Amino acid sequence: MIAIAVPLILVLLAVSFAVAMQRIGVQSEASWPQRAPFLGGGLPETHAWQRFHVRYYPMTLLFIAFEMEMMFMYPWAVVYVETGLTALVEMVMFLGILSVGILYGWREGVFRWQ
């Protein structure tokens, strides 16, 4: 399988490179239309790896808590039908743990936007 895959990959890369060189006319640098942002509007004002303010991180963690809650509640509904009270107790414990995180975020003022 490797004996077939490696040459095939090399051939496909060579064809791709040849087609690309033919399209741009074997130039070392692409022209302006090829470097322009694609369907993005204008040029970016800041670099994509810029740092975000620290006040956004608690809201992100809270969003993840809500998402985890919803992700586990859908399959839980199926399990609840099969197991009954045991599944209900487990879900109450799970929601209790997540609620502690949400209450902590509320106390710290994560929901207040300035």
C-alpha positions, 0 to 999 in steps of 0.5 A, spaced: 500 500 500 505 504 501 509 502 495 502 505 491 501 511 495 507 514 495 509 515 488 501 517 487 502 522 492 509 525 488 505 524 482 499 528 484 504 534 487 508 534 481 502 535 477 499 540 481 506 544 481 506 544 474 499 546 473 500 552 478 506 554 474 503 554 468 497 559 471 501 564 474 506 564 468 512 561 472 513 568 476 516 567 483 511 572 486 504 572 485 500 578 482 495 582 486 489 579 484 492 572 486 494 575 493 488 579 494 483 577 500 478 572 497 471 574 498 473 577 505 472 585 503 478 589 505 485 587 507 485 585 514 487 591 519 491 586 524 494 580 524 490 574 525 495 572 531 493 578 535 492 577 542 485 578 545 483 582 551 483 577 558 476 579 559 473 575 553 476 568 556 471 567 562 465 568 557 469 563 553 469 558 558 462 559 560 460 558 553 464 552 553 460 550 560 453 551 556 455 547 550 458 541 554 451 541 558 447 541 552 452 536 548 450 531 554 443 532 555 441 530 548 444 523 549 442 523 556 434 523 554 435 516 551 439 513 557 433 516 562 428 512 558 432 506 559 435 507 566 430 511 570 432 514 576 439 513 576 440 517 570 436 522 573 441 523 579 447 523 575 444 528 570 442 532 577 450 532 579 452 534 572 448 540 572 450 541 579 457 541 577 456 546 571 452 550 575 457 552 580 462 554 574 456 558 572 454 562 578 462 563 579 462 566 573 456 570 575 459 573 581 465 575 577 461 579 573 462 575 566 455 577 564 456 584 565 458 587 558 462 594 558 
